Amino acid sequence: MPKLDRLLTLAHALVEHNEGLSLNEMAALLRVNRRTAERMRDVIAAHFDLEVLQDGRNRSWRIAGKLGRMFTKPNAVELATLAEEVSALRASRQDARADVLAGLQAKVQSALDLAARTRIAPDIEALNIAQRMFVPAGPCIPVAGEVFAVIQNAIMAGVMVEFKYQADGKPKPEWRRVTPYGLVQGPLSYLIAKVPGEHMQPVNYRLDRMSEIALSDRIAENISGFDLDEWMSRSFGIWQGEIYPVSLKVLTHAAERARHWRFHRNQMVEEMADGSLRIQFAAGGMRELAQHLCMWAGDIVIEGPAELRSDYVGIADAVLASAHLSSG
């Protein structure tokens, strides 16, 4: 059954990706090695019209045409999972994003015929009762739907965005006109943008601090060289800063837990002879990282940089001072 599931997943992907999939992309999608992906591609080629796309030395494959309706209609697990995501977003007060997914959910369900909806309704109901997304403690700050809409429309139209922004430490909001570089959505959502004409890196603007947002009549600057994933990998959290080489030693008793933990998207994990782990990556945002490492107190040794150790000690001292005040 797992093999059949992977084959069907690959068949769907080969239809959905008009540009095709390389063998490496197939392997990554299915979480198998390249040789296994190659064998699965050959099985699909025996049953579907598999088209080869050549771009220099690079080859990719796609299924020409469309799969039959029986292959493309959603099942109860998929619809219940979508409903679960909507519920989690609403629990985090991210109603604007929840509304988008709820709209998709309604469209998908309305596309089913009455017989199909009737058949899977009991399964969806059972899963909706028994499944929940865990929403951890953290910020729950709503963002108006029109803020997302204006930024997304600006990105699609290639124009700037104008708004008033309430920055930390400022007595009142200040007007901004910026080129949108990217949109990072989460418990706190940010616009990555740059003031035109200034020789500085893009900066982060919290969406909940924007007001009077509107599309500008000015064309956005060319951002063809900007990579949002690369930009995000420069920091531990969201805030950019000087990039440091980070080295953390996870003590033996906590190594198993750390093996299933992502500290950074570009981390390298080294197994040590004594059973401990060494985790290394390069990033900015040492203050955010120090705050995160507090939950690993007693489990991790900060090997470097010194700036991270200093921030960590500063947080620990503040906690101790607060404890003394409360006990006194």
N, C-alpha and C positions, 0 to 999 in steps of 0.2 A: 504493500500500500504506500509506503513512503516513496518508493521509486516511481510509482504511478503518479503520485501527487507532484513530484518534481518534474516529471515529463509534461503534465498538464500546465504546471506553472510556467515552464519554458515555452510551451506552445502559445500561451496567452501573451507572454512578453515578446515573442517574435512577431506577433501581429501588431501589438501596441506600439512598438518602436519602429517608426517609419525609416529611421536611419540605420536600422539593423543592429545586431549585437555581435561583438567579437567573441571568440572562444573564452578570452579572459573575463569578459563581462558576463558571459553565461555562467562561468565557474563561480564568480563572485555572487551572482544572484542566487544560485542554488546552494552555495557554500560547499562546493565539491572541488576536486582538483581538475586541472585542465583536461587530462585524459578522459575522465568521467564525463565532463561536459561535451567532449568531442563525440563520445559514443552515444550520448543522449541526442545530440544534434543529428547523428546519422539515423537514429530510430525515427525521429520526427521527419527527416527527409524522405523516408520510405512511405510516409502516409500523407504528407502535405506538399504543396508546391513551394519548396524552399528556394528563395532567390539569393544569389551571391552578389554582394556589392564590393567593388574593388576601389580603393583609394590609395594609390601608390602601392606600398608594400602591405598596407592594412586591408584585411578582409573582414567582412561582416555578413550576417545572414538575416533574412526576414522572411516571413510567410506572406506571399503575395495574396491579396484579397482579404477576405474576412472569414472568421470562424463562424460556423453555424450558430443559431440562437441558443441551442442546447449547451454550447460551450461558454457562452458569454453571460447568461442570466445569473444574477447573484443568488447565493444560498443563505440559509438562516444564520450561519455563523458570521458571514461577512456583514449582513445587515445589523445583527446584534452588536458586532464590534464597532460599527459606525455609530450606533446609538450610544454605546458606552463612551466613545470619545466625546460626543456632544454633551453627555451628562457630566463628564469630568471637567470640560471647559466651563460649564455653567457653575460647577462647584468652586472653580477658581475665579469666578466673576469675569471670565473672558467671553461675555455674551456676544460680542461682535463676531468673533471667530466661530463660536457655537452656532450662530445663525447661518453662517455660510455652509457649515457641514450639515445642519438640519435641513437646509434647502436642497442640498445634494441628496440627502437621505429621502426626502419626499419625492424628488424626481425619479430616483432609482426605483422606489416602491411603486410609483404610479405607472412606470413603464411595464411592470409585470401584469399579466392578464389576471382576471379574477380567480381562475382556478389555481394558478401558481401562488397568489397571495393567500388564498384560503388554505392551501396545503402546508405552507411554511409558517403560518401565523402562530400555531401552538408552540413550535420550536423557538421562534423569536421571543415570544412571551416568557417561556421558561428561562431562556438565557438572560433576558433583560432583568428578571427577578433575581437571578443567581450570580450575576457578574457585576463587578464595580472596578473602576480604575482607582488606584490609590493616589490620593492628592496629598502630598507631603506638606508639612508646615512651611510657610513662606509668604511672600507678598501676594496679595489678592487685590490688585488695583485695576479697575475696569478701564477700558479705552473705548471711546465712542466709535461706532461703526463708520461714521463719515470720515474719521481720521485715516483708517485703513483704506477706505475707498479712494480718497484723494491721492494718497501716496501711490497706491497701486495703479491708478489711472495715469499719474505723472510718469511712472516708470514705463508703462506701455506706450504713452504718447511721446516720450522723450523730451519732457519740459521740466522746468524747475517747480519747486513747491515754496509757497509763502505761508508764514504763520507767526504767531506771537509765542515766545518761549519763556517760561518761568524757570530760570536757572537757579541753582543753589546760591544763596548769599546775595541775590539780587532783590531789591525792594519791590520791583514790579516787572511784568513781562516785557521782553524786548523783541522787536520785529526781526525776522530772518527771511532771507531768500536763499535757497540752497539747491544744489544738484543732488537728487537722491541716488545713492550708490547701492543701497540694499536695505532690506527690511528684515529684522531679526525678531521673531515672535516667541513669546514665552510668558511666564508669570509677570515679568516686566518686559514690555516690548519696546524696541528701539529702531529709530531711523538712522542709518549710517549715511552721512551726507557731508558735502563740502561747500563752503562759501565760495562763490565764483571769483576767480582772479587772485585769490590769496594763495601764497606758496606754503601750504600746510597740509598735513594729512587729513583725511576725512575724520569726522568726530561723531560721537553718539548723541542722539537726542531722544529722551524718553517721550513716548507718545502721549502718556497721560498728562504731561506738562505743556502740551501744545494747545493753542486756542486760535480761533479765527483762521483755520487752515484753508488754503485755496490753491488751485492750480495757477501757476504763473503764465504770463504770455511770452516768457523768454525761453528759448531753446536751452536744454540742459547741455552741460559740457560733455565732451567725448569721454566715456569711462571704459573704453574697450579693453584697457589693460588691467582693470580692477577685478580681482577674484575674491568673492565674498567668503568662501571657505578658507582661503589662505589668510585673509584678514582676521577672521575669527580665531584661527589657530595661533595667532601671535600673542593671545592673552589667555590667562587661566579661566577667567570669567567673561565679563563683557567689556571691562575698561582696559583701554590700551595704555602702554607705558614702555619704559625701557625693557628690552628683552634680556632675560638672564638665563644661563644654563642651570636648571634645577636638578638636584640629585637627592632622592629620598631613599632611606634604607628602612624597609618594613621588617620588623623583628619577626623571628621564626614563628612565634605563637599567633601572629596576625597575618602570616603569609597567605594562607588559604583564602581568607576573606579578601585580601588585596588582589588576588588573581582574578577575581570577578568584579573588580572596581575600576572604573575609568577615571583617572586623574586628569588626563589631557588627551586630546584626539591624536596627538603625534607621539605619545609616550613609547619608550622602549623599556622592556622588562627583562631583567637579568636574574637568573636563578643563581644564588650564592651557595657555596659548599656547605655552609652551616644551616641551610634551609631557609634563610632569609631571602628577601628580594631587594634588588636595587631598581628603582624606577627613575628614569631620566627623560627630560624634555626641555625645550626652550620656550619661554613665555614671559609676558609681562603680567602686571596685576598681582604683585606680591602680597598686597594687603588682603585681597580676596582669597588668595591661596592660603595665607596664614590663618584666616578665619575658618576656612574649610578644614585645615589640618587639626584644628582644636578637637574635632570629633575623633581624631586618631591619637589623642594624647596617651602616651605610654606604649604605643604600638609602632610609632615611626620616629626615626632619627633624621633630622634635617641636616644633610651633609653640605648643602650649599644652595643658594648663595648666602652671603652674610646678611644681605638686605632682608631675605626671607626670615632668617633666624631672628633678626632684630624686630621685625613686625610681629612675629609669633610671641616673643618674650614680652613685647609691649602689651599685647592682648592679654596674656596670662597675668601680667602685673595688674592690669585694670580689673580683671575678674577677682583677683585676690583682694584688691583694695575695696571693691564693692562688697565682697563677703565680709570683710572686717567691719565695714560701716553697718551692714545689716545686723551682724551679731552684736554690735555695740549698742 
